[in-house]
């Protein structure tokens, strides 16, 4: 019995060896090729790097003061203008520069004893740096830099005295906002800015000279085209 088992095991080993050799010698089917491995497509995140131009519209409410302290008026109204800028993205950090020029309807008229006064911020311009954190197509940022504006004051306290004068004020703006890439080329944003435009002296020989300043709060939205 033992000899029989040894003989059976030997025959099984020989049969397996012969079968493997024959399979190796079989010709491959003509035109056969192993299927290519399936590779999942790589999805690239949105890049904020590049130049852009756009437009903005919003609302501003300011404080027109004289002699550096006392509130002289509170102009408010709509504003709108154009924007241009450039961003560079490194990882999640986005840094850039942005400038804009807007026409504003921030006006206030007020009655004075025997006459009236009027203040109007006609133009607002800023040139700012931006630093933000990107979450793919969303960008959360803070901003700050130069702000200037054309302020017109008109004072007519009585029939004999009065003046109307426009001067360009220079100051700063700070704020922040969020921007979202709706497509690879179009972004939309919402932004808040606080602008302190400094002060200048208004008036002439026919009226008292007054040092006048202007501070402004601005809420606006914008649409940009990214190149």
C-alpha positions, 0 to 999 in steps of 0.5 A, spaced: 500 500 500 505 504 501 509 503 495 502 504 491 501 511 494 508 513 493 507 511 485 501 515 485 504 521 488 510 521 483 505 520 477 501 526 479 507 530 479 510 528 472 503 530 470 503 537 473 509 538 470 508 536 463 501 540 463 505 546 465 510 545 459 505 544 454 501 551 456 507 555 456 508 552 449 501 554 446 502 560 441 498 566 443 492 568 440 493 573 434 492 580 435 491 579 443 493 585 448 493 585 455 487 591 457 490 597 459 490 599 466 484 604 468 487 610 471 482 615 474 482 622 471 486 627 476 481 633 478 485 640 478 483 645 483 481 652 481 487 657 480 486 664 482 493 666 479 492 671 474 490 678 472 482 680 472 478 686 470 471 687 472 465 692 475 462 693 482 456 697 485 454 698 492 452 703 497 456 708 501 454 712 508 459 717 510 461 722 515 463 729 513 466 733 519 469 740 520 475 742 524 477 735 525 471 733 530 464 735 529 460 732 524 458 737 519 453 732 515 452 725 513 452 724 505 449 717 503 448 714 496 449 709 491 456 708 487 459 704 482 465 703 478 470 699 475 476 694 478 482 691 475 487 687 479 492 681 479 493 675 484 498 670 485 496 663 489 501 659 493 498 653 496 492 656 499 495 663 500 493 668 495 496 675 494 494 680 490 493 688 488 487 691 486 485 698 484 478 701 483 475 708 481 467 709 482 462 715 481 458 716 487 451 719 489 453 720 496 450 727 497 447 731 503 444 737 503 442 741 510 439 747 512 443 753 515 441 759 519 439 764 513 442 759 508 444 752 506 450 747 506 451 741 501 456 736 501 458 731 495 463 725 495 463 725 487 469 720 486 472 714 490 478 711 488 482 706 492 489 702 490 490 696 495 493 690 497 489 683 498 491 677 502 486 671 502 485 664 503 483 659 498 478 653 499 478 651 491 473 656 488 472 660 494 477 666 496 476 669 503 480 675 504 482 682 507 485 688 504 488 695 505 491 701 502 490 707 499 484 711 498 482 718 495 476 722 493 473 728 490 469 732 495 465 738 494 462 742 499 457 748 498 456 753 503 451 759 503 450 761 510 447 768 507 446 772 501 453 775 502 457 769 504 458 763 501 463 758 497 463 752 493 469 748 492 471 741 490 478 738 493 481 731 492 482 728 499 487 722 500 487 717 506 487 710 506 482 704 506 481 697 510 476 691 509 475 684 507 470 680 503 469 673 499 470 672 492 467 665 488 469 663 482 462 661 478 466 659 472 474 658 470 473 666 468 468 669 472 468 671 479 463 674 483 464 678 490 462 681 496 466 686 500 466 691 505 471 697 506 472 703 511 475 709 508 478 715 511 480 720 506 483 725 511 482 732 511 483 739 507 481 746 508 475 749 504 473 756 504 475 763 501 475 770 502 468 770 502 467 765 507 470 762 513 475 757 512 474 750 515 478 744 515 474 738 513 474 731 513 471 725 510 470 718 513 466 712 509 463 706 510 462 702 503 458 695 502 459 693 494 458 687 490 462 686 484 463 681 477 470 680 475 473 677 468 479 673 470 484 672 464 
